[in-house]
Amino acid sequence: MLDNATPRRPLDARILIYRFARDMGLFVVLVLLIKYAACDTALVQTDQMGPTLVAGDRVILFRTPFIPPYSWIVKPRVGGIVVFGDPYGRGRLNCLRVAGLPGDSLAVQNGQFVNLTRPRVSFSVAAADSDVLPPDYTPRDFVAPLRMPQRGEELALDEMSIRDFFFAVSIIRQENPKKTYAVQPQLFIDGQPAPGFRVTEFALFTGMLDTVPEKYRYDFFFWDRLRAFLEYSQSGRNISFLFSLMENGAPVHQYRVKGTLVFLLADDWYKGYDSRYFGPISARLIKGGVTAVLWSFARDRAWFGAMRWNRIVKIVR
């Protein structure tokens, strides 16, 4: 008896390869879409957000509100914890809490932070008495009232205090990463310029002012401490600094803010390095808001003992 069934054609290897490549391509696109438009993870590297977050926590980030076009409409939530990129492109990620938005007036007094514009949602963290240092030594426990600049606002660099000048410089450098800027300091003693002055016996730096290292050059805290040191070492003399921001050899007198800025704080003020030191950051640097701890490993332990079981899928507020 003859079999009238249609014989099966052998499956072409090219078809198998095509289907596999198509499915893998769709899978990769889906993974990238989730990673860059919805959720991602990041590793917490320091304890400055402790006890809420500690080094070794792998956190889940909600990215959607921080990418265009949503980021053009939705502002970061005051009190929320965010992961953001290094303001100057060194590839590092950091994690801090949003404390202020454009137009907010902020202050830190007696070890407590207050958002004067949003008193109902302000949070304050008091340092232990043994950790509190005088304002002359650290901005950790004292920040003179600061008004956060808004998009389109003009910054007059020639009329600013040392802190506000360097905060403005930080904003300008973040918003113009492809441009080259330089801070030009000028020292005055008893109202007279002191060119060629050499700093000696200062703990952070010795030498001519134009040779200050890069890590201190844009740090207002360094210059404020240097001013205080010179007032002490040059007893009885009036010490002052005049700073200019130079772009291609020309001074920048005014600058118009281009984007949204946020003020960030660490929960642990003793270990924290945040906007009290480096000023506001551009909201475009925010990678996502922290929603939960996925898992956590203690770095000082080995193998299974390193797992912090009580932090697995821990909701973060």
C-alpha positions as CSV (number, residue, x, y, z in Angstrom):
1,M,0.0,0.0,0.0
2,L,1.4,3.4,-1.0
3,D,1.7,6.1,1.6
4,N,0.2,9.3,0.1
5,A,1.3,11.6,3.1
6,T,3.3,14.6,2.0
7,P,6.9,14.1,2.9
8,R,8.4,16.5,5.4
9,R,11.0,18.9,4.2
10,P,14.2,19.1,6.2
11,L,14.4,22.3,8.3
12,D,16.8,24.7,6.8
13,A,19.7,25.6,9.2
14,R,19.4,29.2,8.0
15,I,15.9,29.4,9.2
16,L,16.9,28.1,12.6
17,I,19.7,30.6,12.8
18,Y,17.3,33.4,11.8
19,R,14.7,32.5,14.4
20,F,17.4,32.2,17.1
21,A,18.9,35.6,16.2
22,R,15.4,37.2,16.0
23,D,14.4,35.8,19.4
24,M,17.7,36.8,21.0
25,G,17.4,40.3,19.5
26,L,13.9,40.7,20.9
27,F,15.1,39.5,24.3
28,V,18.0,41.9,24.3
29,V,15.8,44.8,23.3
30,L,13.3,43.9,26.1
31,V,16.1,43.7,28.7
32,L,17.6,47.0,27.6
33,L,14.1,48.6,27.6
34,I,13.6,47.4,31.2
35,K,17.1,48.4,32.3
36,Y,17.1,51.9,30.8
37,A,13.4,52.8,31.0
38,A,11.9,51.0,33.9
39,C,14.1,49.2,36.5
40,D,17.8,48.7,37.2
41,T,20.0,47.8,40.1
42,A,23.0,49.5,41.7
43,L,25.5,48.5,44.4
44,V,25.8,50.8,47.5
45,Q,29.5,51.4,48.0
46,T,29.6,53.4,51.3
47,D,27.8,53.7,54.7
48,Q,26.9,57.4,54.3
49,M,23.2,56.5,53.9
50,G,23.2,54.2,57.0
51,P,21.3,52.8,58.6
52,T,18.8,53.0,55.7
53,L,21.4,51.8,53.2
54,V,24.8,50.3,54.0
55,A,27.8,49.2,51.9
56,G,27.0,45.9,50.2
57,D,23.3,46.6,49.5
58,R,22.2,45.8,46.0
59,V,19.3,48.2,45.5
60,I,16.4,48.3,42.9
61,L,16.1,51.6,41.0
62,F,12.9,52.9,39.5
63,R,14.1,54.8,36.4
64,T,11.0,56.0,34.5
65,P,10.5,59.4,36.3
66,F,14.1,60.3,35.6
67,I,14.3,59.8,31.9
68,P,12.9,62.1,29.1
69,P,10.1,63.0,28.5
70,Y,8.9,62.2,32.0
71,S,11.9,64.0,33.7
72,W,10.8,67.2,31.9
73,I,7.5,67.1,33.8
74,V,8.1,65.1,37.0
75,K,10.5,66.5,39.6
76,P,12.4,64.3,42.1
77,R,10.5,63.7,45.3
78,V,11.9,65.5,48.4
79,G,12.9,62.9,50.9
80,G,13.4,60.2,48.3
81,I,16.7,58.4,47.9
82,V,18.3,58.5,44.5
83,V,21.4,57.1,42.7
84,F,23.3,59.6,40.6
85,G,26.4,59.8,38.5
86,D,29.5,61.7,39.4
87,P,29.0,65.3,38.4
88,Y,32.3,65.5,36.6
89,G,32.2,62.3,34.6
90,R,34.5,60.0,36.5
91,G,32.1,57.1,36.1
92,R,31.3,56.7,39.7
93,L,27.8,56.2,41.2
94,N,26.7,57.7,44.5
95,C,23.5,57.4,46.6
96,L,22.0,60.3,48.6
97,R,18.6,61.7,49.7
98,V,16.8,64.5,47.9
99,A,16.5,67.5,50.3
100,G,15.7,70.5,48.1
101,L,14.4,71.4,44.7
102,P,14.6,74.6,42.6
103,G,13.2,77.6,44.5
104,D,13.6,76.0,47.9
105,S,15.4,77.8,50.7
106,L,17.5,75.5,52.8
107,A,19.6,75.8,56.0
108,V,21.4,73.6,58.5
109,Q,21.6,74.9,62.0
110,N,22.7,73.2,65.2
111,G,23.0,69.9,63.4
112,Q,19.5,70.0,61.9
113,F,18.5,70.4,58.3
114,V,15.4,72.4,57.5
115,N,13.7,73.0,54.1
116,L,12.3,76.4,54.9
117,T,10.0,76.3,51.7
118,R,8.6,72.9,52.4
119,P,8.3,72.6,56.2
120,R,5.7,69.9,56.1
121,V,8.0,67.5,54.1
122,S,11.3,68.7,55.6
123,F,13.4,66.1,57.4
124,S,16.1,66.8,59.9
125,V,18.9,64.7,61.1
126,A,20.7,65.6,64.3
127,A,24.3,64.6,64.7
128,A,25.5,63.2,68.1
129,D,26.9,65.9,70.4
130,S,30.3,64.3,70.2
131,D,30.3,64.7,66.4
132,V,29.3,68.3,66.3
133,L,32.2,70.6,65.2
134,P,32.3,74.4,65.0
135,P,31.3,75.9,61.7
136,D,34.9,77.0,61.2
137,Y,35.9,73.4,60.7
138,T,33.1,71.8,58.8
139,P,30.0,72.6,56.9
140,R,28.5,69.4,58.2
141,D,26.5,71.0,61.0
142,F,26.0,74.5,59.7
143,V,24.9,75.7,56.3
144,A,24.0,79.4,55.9
145,P,20.6,79.8,54.2
146,L,20.8,78.8,50.6
147,R,18.2,79.4,47.9
148,M,18.2,76.8,45.2
149,P,18.4,78.4,41.7
150,Q,15.6,77.8,39.2
151,R,15.7,77.0,35.5
152,G,16.3,80.3,33.6
153,E,17.6,82.2,36.6
154,E,20.6,84.5,36.2
155,L,23.6,83.8,38.5
156,A,25.7,86.9,39.1
157,L,29.1,85.4,39.9
158,D,30.8,88.7,40.8
159,E,28.4,89.3,43.7
160,M,28.5,85.9,45.5
161,S,30.1,84.7,48.7
162,I,32.8,82.1,48.4
163,R,30.4,79.2,49.0
164,D,27.8,80.5,46.5
165,F,30.5,81.2,43.9
166,F,31.8,77.7,44.0
167,F,28.3,76.2,44.0
168,A,27.6,78.3,40.9
169,V,30.8,77.0,39.3
170,S,29.8,73.4,40.0
171,I,26.4,74.0,38.3
172,I,28.1,75.6,35.3
173,R,30.6,72.7,34.9
174,Q,27.8,70.1,35.2
175,E,25.6,71.8,32.6
176,N,28.5,72.4,30.2
177,P,30.7,69.2,30.4
178,K,32.3,69.8,27.0
179,K,33.6,73.3,27.9
180,T,36.8,74.0,29.8
181,Y,36.7,76.3,32.8
182,A,39.3,77.5,35.3
183,V,39.0,79.2,38.7
184,Q,41.4,82.1,39.1
185,P,42.0,83.1,42.7
186,Q,43.4,86.4,43.8
187,L,44.6,87.1,47.4
188,F,44.3,90.5,49.0
189,I,46.1,91.4,52.2
190,D,44.9,94.7,53.8
191,G,43.1,95.5,50.6
192,Q,46.1,95.1,48.4
193,P,46.8,92.3,45.9
194,A,49.4,89.8,47.0
195,P,50.7,88.2,43.8
196,G,53.3,85.5,44.4
197,F,52.2,84.8,47.9
198,R,53.3,81.3,49.0
199,V,51.1,79.3,51.5
200,T,53.2,77.5,54.2
201,E,52.3,75.3,57.1
202,F,48.7,74.8,55.9
203,A,47.7,71.2,56.5
204,L,45.9,70.7,53.1
205,F,48.3,72.5,50.8
206,T,51.6,74.4,50.6
207,G,52.8,76.4,47.6
208,M,51.6,79.2,45.2
209,L,47.9,79.7,44.8
210,D,48.0,78.9,41.1
211,T,49.4,75.4,41.9
212,V,46.5,74.3,44.1
213,P,45.7,70.6,43.1
214,E,42.6,69.8,41.0
215,K,40.9,68.1,44.0
216,Y,40.9,71.4,45.9
217,R,40.6,73.9,43.1
218,Y,36.8,73.8,42.9
219,D,36.2,73.1,46.6
220,F,34.7,76.0,48.5
221,F,35.4,74.3,51.8
222,F,39.2,74.3,51.0
223,W,39.2,78.0,50.1
224,D,37.2,78.9,53.2
225,R,39.5,77.0,55.5
226,L,42.5,78.6,53.7
227,R,41.1,82.0,54.3
228,A,40.5,81.2,58.0
229,F,44.1,79.8,58.3
230,L,45.6,83.0,56.7
231,E,43.6,85.2,59.1
232,Y,45.1,83.3,62.0
233,S,48.7,83.1,60.6
234,Q,48.6,86.7,59.4
235,S,47.3,88.0,62.7
236,G,46.0,91.6,62.7
237,R,45.8,91.7,58.9
238,N,42.7,91.8,56.7
239,I,42.6,88.7,54.4
240,S,40.2,88.3,51.5
241,F,39.9,86.4,48.2
242,L,38.5,87.4,44.8
243,F,37.6,84.5,42.5
244,S,37.0,84.7,38.8
245,L,35.7,81.9,36.6
246,M,37.5,81.8,33.3
247,E,36.3,80.3,30.0
248,N,39.0,80.2,27.3
249,G,40.8,83.1,29.0
250,A,37.7,85.3,29.4
251,P,35.9,85.9,32.7
252,V,32.3,84.6,33.2
253,H,30.3,87.3,35.0
254,Q,26.8,85.9,34.6
255,Y,25.2,82.5,33.8
256,R,21.7,81.4,33.1
257,V,20.7,78.1,34.7
258,K,19.6,75.6,32.0
259,G,18.1,72.7,33.9
260,T,16.6,71.3,37.1
261,L,18.9,71.2,40.2
262,V,18.6,69.2,43.4
263,F,20.2,69.4,46.8
264,L,21.2,66.1,48.3
265,L,22.0,65.0,51.8
266,A,23.5,61.9,53.4
267,D,21.6,60.3,56.3
268,D,24.9,59.7,58.2
269,W,26.2,63.3,58.5
270,Y,29.5,62.2,60.0
271,K,30.4,60.0,57.0
272,G,28.4,61.9,54.4
273,Y,29.9,63.8,51.4
274,D,27.0,65.6,49.9
275,S,25.6,68.9,48.6
276,R,26.8,70.7,51.8
277,Y,30.2,70.4,50.3
278,F,29.8,70.1,46.5
279,G,26.6,72.1,46.0
280,P,23.4,71.2,44.0
281,I,23.6,68.6,41.2
282,S,21.9,68.5,37.9
283,A,18.8,66.3,37.9
284,R,19.9,64.8,34.6
285,L,22.6,63.0,36.5
286,I,20.1,61.0,38.5
287,K,19.9,57.3,37.4
288,G,16.9,56.4,39.4
289,G,15.0,56.4,42.7
290,V,15.8,53.6,45.2
291,T,12.7,51.5,46.0
292,A,14.1,48.5,47.8
293,V,17.2,46.5,48.8
294,L,17.3,43.4,46.6
295,W,20.0,41.6,48.6
296,S,23.0,42.6,50.8
297,F,26.4,41.1,51.5
298,A,28.8,42.1,54.3
299,R,32.2,42.7,52.9
300,D,34.0,41.7,56.1
301,R,32.6,38.2,56.1
302,A,33.0,35.2,53.8
303,W,30.7,32.9,51.9
304,F,27.2,32.3,53.3
305,G,28.0,34.2,56.4
306,A,28.2,37.4,54.3
307,M,24.6,37.4,53.4
308,R,22.5,39.8,55.4
309,W,19.2,37.8,55.4
310,N,17.2,40.6,57.2
311,R,17.9,43.0,54.3
312,I,16.6,40.9,51.4
313,V,13.8,42.6,49.5
314,K,13.7,45.4,52.2
315,I,11.5,48.4,51.2
316,V,13.4,51.7,51.4
317,R,11.8,55.0,52.5
